[in-house]
Amino acid sequence: MTKKIRNQAAPLLAVRKRAAVTLPTHRVSKLTLVFMNKLIPIAFGLIVAQLGGTAMAAPDFLSDLTRDKVVSWQFSSYTHHFSPSDDHKQVLMLGLEREHPNAKVDGITLFTNSFGQPTVYVYPWGGVYHDIGGIKRLSFKWTAGLLYGYRDPYEDKVPLNYKGLSPALIPALVYEFKPGWSAQVNILGTAALMFQLNAPFN
């Protein structure tokens, strides 16, 4: 009887061994590491400056990052995909953006992409055009920069992707419903629309 039970258990153990999956590892290029090492201190510095409040004197370089600029937090918890897939996951995003006196914008967003992968979007280029079409508080915005995070097996989900790093250009419509607070719709090519809330940094 004991021998019979062992014989029946053996196939189950074999199935469990075959089911074990080793997660793929991804090699990050030296260029990407340098890029991330320069980015992280800036993002961390902005967060420290916010959490420290006026009681803490920020270093000069932090003051320069926000002086004479409109700085906003960015939040998103909903993205509408035009072609839903079983592979899609909820997209969660947190970011910081600066609007300069000349209406140029730049910023950084950290988010989980449509496939659940941690992703960062850094955009040193961008612009905003206020009161478009004569409609007060309605703006058109564009940003351009680098995206890192779409890795195997989803590298082909964004164009010109090389080892997770790819260029990005995102247009958006923004409506300010009260001073400093606005709703934004990001047009993610032909893939999706991201709905975003912007709130004052200070």
N, C-alpha and C positions, 0 to 999 in steps of 0.2 A: 504493500500500500504506500509506504514511504517513498519507494523508488518511483511509483507511478506519479505521485505529487511532484517529485523533483523533475520528472520528464515533462510535466505540464507547465511547470514554472520556467523551464529553460527558455522556451520561445518568447515569453514575456520579458525576460531579462535582456534577450537579444534585441527586441524591439526598442527597449528603453535605451540601450547603448547606441542603436542607430539613430534614435531621435535626438540625441545630444547634439547641440549646435554650437559651434565656436563662432563668436562674433567676429566679423572681419575687422582688421586693423587698417588704419588709413595713415599713410605717410604724409606729413605736412611739409611742404617745401620751405626752404630757408627764408624765401621772400615773404611767405605768409606769416612765419614766426616773427620776423622783424616788424611787419605791418601790425600784428596784434600787440606786440610789446609796446609800440608807440601809442596805440589806441587806448589800451586799458588804463594807463595812468590818467589820461585826460578825462575819460568817463568817470573814473573813481574820484578824481578831484572835484568834478562838478557835483557829484552826490555828496561828498564830504562837506562841500561849501553849503549845500542846501540844508543838510542835517545839522550842521554846526550852528546855524542861525547867526544873528548879529552879535551874539556874545563872544564869538570866536573870530579873531582877525584872520582873514584868508590871506594866503601868500599872494604876492604880486601877480604871479602868472594866472592864478584863479580869478583875480579881479579883472584882469585883461580879457579873460574868456567871456565875461558877462557884461562888462562896462559898455554902456550906450547900446545895448542889444536887448531885444525882447526874447527871453528864454522861456521855453514851454516844455512841460512834461507831455508825453504822448502815451496813450493807452489804447489797446484794441483786444477784444475777445471774440470778435466775430468776423469771419471772412466768407463771402459767398462765392462758391466755385460755379462756373458756367457749365462744367461737365463733371458732376460729382463722381467720385470713385470710392471703392471700398478701402483703398489705401489712404484716403484722406483722414487727417486728424485735425482736432481743433487748433486753430492758430492763436497763440497768445503773444502779445507784443508790448514792450515797454521801451520808451525812447526819450531822448532829449534833443531839442532843436533850438537853434538861434536864428533870429531874424535881425539882420544888420540895418543900420539907418538907410542904406541905399537899396533896401528891399531884397538883398541877396540872403539866401538861407543855407545853413549847413547843420549837420547833426549826426546822431548815431541811434540805431534801434537794435535791440536784442529781442529775438523772437524764436518761437518754435515754428518751423516751416510746415507746409501742408502735409508733410510725411513724418512729423514728429521729431525732426532733427534740429538741435540747437543751431541758430543762424544769427549772423550779425550783418547789418547793412550800414556802411559808413559813407556819408555823402558830403564831400567838401564843396560841391557845386549845387546851386539851386537858385530859384527866384520866386517871388510872389507878386501877383498883380491884383491890387485891391479894387473893389467896386466895379467888377467887370460887367459890361452891358448896362452900366448905369444903375446897377442894383447894389445898394449900400450893404456892407458887411459880407458880400459874396466875393470870394477871391479864387483865382486860379494859381496853382502852385506846381512847380516842377522840381525834382531833385535828381541828381546823377552821382553815382559813386561805385563802390565795390561791394559785392555780396559774397559772403563766405558761409558755407554750411550745407549746400546741396551736394551730398556725397553718394558714393555707390550704395545702393543700386539706382539712385534717383538723379545722377549727374546730368542726364539728358533732359531734365524737366525745366532747365533754364538755358538759354543760348550762350554759346561761347564759354562754357564752363571748363575750367582746367583744374583738376584736383580739388574741386570744391570752391574755387575762386572764379567769379564772373562779374562782368560789368552790369550795371542796372540803370534804367531810366524810368522814373515813376511820375506821371502827371496826377494831379489831384484837384478836387473842388473842395473849398472850405467855406463854412458859414459861421460867423461869429454871432452867437446868440446872446452873449453878454460880455462886457469887457474882460479880455484875457481868456475867455472860454469859447471854444469853437468845436463844431463837428466837421469831420473831414472824411471824404471818400477817396481812397487811393485806387487808381486804375492799374491793375497788375496785368498788363498786356491783354491777351485773349483768354487768360486763365481764370481771373477772379476779380472781385471788388473787396477791398478791406475797409471796414467801417471803424473810424478812429475818433477818440475824444482827446482834445488838447486842453491842458490846464496850466495856469500860471506857475512858473518855477518858484517865484518868491512868495 
